[in-house]
Amino acid sequence: MTTTVHSEGDIRILRALAQRIDPGDAGAYNNLGVVFYQKGLYEEAIEQFRRALAIDGKMEVARRNLDIAYHQTGYYDRRIAELIARLRANEDDDDARYSLAEAYFNTGRFDDAIVQYEKLIEKKPGNVRVLLRLGAAEKQRGELKRAIEWFEKARELQPDRPFIYYSLGEILYNQGMNEEAIAHLRKALQLNPSVAEVHHLLSFVYGDIGAADKAAEHAAAAAELNPAATKARANLSLDRYSPAQYVELTGKAATPSVEGHKAFAHYSLGIAFRARGLYEEAKQEFTRGREAGEDPTLIDQAEAELALLEGDADGALARYDALLAKVSGSPKVWNERGVTLHQVGRLDEAEKSYRRALDIDEGYALAWNNIGVAAAHRGDEESAEAAFQRALEIQAELTDARLNLGLLWVLGGRHDSSLQLHRDMLKVDSSRADAWNGLGSAMMAMERFAEARNAFARAVGANPNFPPARYNLSFALARLGEHEDALRETKIALELDPYYTAPRYKLSIDLQYEGGEVWAPELAAPERVAPKDDGVRDFDFDPAELETVFHELEGPEPGEEAPPSETFDLARDHLANGLYDRALVEAARVLREGGDAAEGAVIIGEVYLQRGLYGEALERFEEARALRPDDPQVLAGATRCLLQLDRVDEARLAAEALQPQAGQDVTNLLMVGEALTRSGEAKRAMEVLDLAAQLSPHDPVVHRQIARAALAVGNRRRARDAYRMAIAEDPDFTAARVEFGRLLIEEGAYSEAEAEIRQALELMPTYADGALLLADLLNRQSRGRESVSLLVGFLETEPYNLDALALLGEALLAEGRRRDAEQALVRVVRFDPERPAALFRLGELTAESGRYREALGYWRRLIEAAPDSEYAARARVQARVALGTGSAFEGQTAGSGA
């Protein structure tokens, strides 16, 4: 439960609203409960919802809100423990079991609820109340076919209940089965023509099939029976247990004639709109609230906060100053005024406002957090840390302060402290994307790139739409040489937010805690570097000086007489020892001092090649090639880059130029052989590789390359012999064992293949190709349980490996664990939204559960992403079956007819 930070003065203002409500207005009490709930005053919210129900016992929206408030205060945790204890004492206590099932249902634990409901049905198969709850629970967890089965059983027992037909019609409509839905809904109206909800749903179904007149007819009937059914209503409901906890507009119409209800109805609606990002609608509601005579202080505060969110600093500042003229004792207003000033860089004035907030309420944690940010921006790390720590002493759940402290430690080089802080956060809540992102940032600073990648992957898994995690994941992948995956993550990050910014501190204002962190606008504090002493405060731009700098960097023009050549010995030494940054700096220095341009380009190219920057490396090798066209080292470097970039035809041309220069250099001969093999010239490659084998008959790498070339020309016997020779020369050659295992699988020699792959994994347990190949082999042999165990263990160390996740989904599916399989595949498409196999399989899984709309959504994404693929053709067929028509996805590009 998110704990909110308020001053006593602000709480008194909110509580005073209760005195202005008409004692007979249930809707007003419900709405006040929502306001209290949004502000974190849960006990007060519960009291208001109870008052609403005391006035109107049938007010479903207030009852649902009360359930949610109970959940937030831990009521259900205590209730569940109590009911479990009752059942341990008496297994036949059906009332306790039903109450336990309801408690599970209301807390979103639908699997547990179903277990309890089914035990009740085993004892009393004709209990319609339980059958209906079973149907509702199956519907909530997405098993629509099972839900229909339970509702049908209830219908057989009580065929005259309109609600059952309404429930069936709603599910069928959600499945896209419009005609069947209409039949059930019409039956509900035959039994009771006055059910507004049935008319309302029928208006949507008829609208979907294009029957506009009938849709309008039923919409009018719904509006006549219940005017609130077709429009946003004044009563407010809290979305049940959503992580975002946003406010939805639902429930019965409030009594329009009661003056007390006007105290905050428009204000509440405005807050709801603002939380959803509907700023224009929020403005309109605040304006209406002002016109209706609602509390002016609340309206003024809401409008000031809205101006701050929209970036209107002048407007926000004017409103806050006007507010302070009326309520100068509110630390909340002083703090938000400080944030407004902070956002536009007026740091000293901002800090004064934060201090004023603390003068009024020394325990106002949000202001302490913001003072910490201000100190960090001044470069005063000690004061910043003290302020963040003070904020956390006051309010341990203030995550902004905790994340800011972690960032402060990372930037200050205290990586271990930051690491521990984020780990502690994740022990409390392992689903926090920002905490995983902070953990990954600390690991990146410590150059623990593989662990950083895993942390960023967990952040993306927790929130796929969190741009910082996507960007950081791409950086970690690039540092690990996984450039294709890095490119994909960068593309997704750019779609989410085209502007990457370095990690920043976060300012805190009270509206961020209205209903959960998902509502929180990102009020990232601007970085500001204050000059110390006589530091640089300004500069004049002189183009002539800039030209001089570029001239110095460019070095001498070709043809100019260079000074005596410097040697690259130190740069080469750094390169050999893996000190790539130093090698780069030293090579650049020697070039500036007149060193050989071709030699320098080669060294810089090697640095980029080792870092996985193949395009940049190729540019340097091409520069060197222009100066030394026949240099084997240059040609070999260019060939390697082209192969890495998968530009195989160009690689073949470079290799053909390298071959006459290779002589008896086995490394260069291997390079030529690989280029020829991959470009479709495997026969020529065999000739080159045979020469390499003559020169180095005991080199396992040569034999492995011969095996690859032999496979390319279809000589499997030669390939088998070559792999065996490679393994005989080097029994620890894991890559050769795995490739040999793949060949054996293709030939059906599963036992021998498994032995080779397992031996490879004993040598290198984290070898991804081996683990994935073994999992695939186990799946082929219907050994799903072994495959699941293998993949789960592998994913514990490599959680980002999407191929492993996809295979895990297949293995779980083979084991009949459909829900777990779906979860694994959903995670795959979170990272790779255009992965055809995963999209196709997800479509199948959701269709099998009766969730046809979801299935069609997955198949549509697949067809848009890979229209010419085999999976797209199969998706078109499946979609037509699901829809019962031959017009699925008309207009989509088709690669093959289905």
Order of alpha helices (4+ residues) and beta strands (2+ residues): alpha-alpha-alpha-alpha-alpha-alpha-alpha-alpha-alpha-alpha-alpha-alpha-alpha-beta-beta-alpha-alpha-alpha-alpha-alpha-alpha-alpha-alpha-alpha-alpha-alpha-alpha-alpha-alpha-alpha-alpha-alpha-alpha-alpha-alpha-alpha-alpha-alpha-alpha-alpha-alpha-alpha-alpha-alpha-alpha-alpha-alpha-alpha-alpha
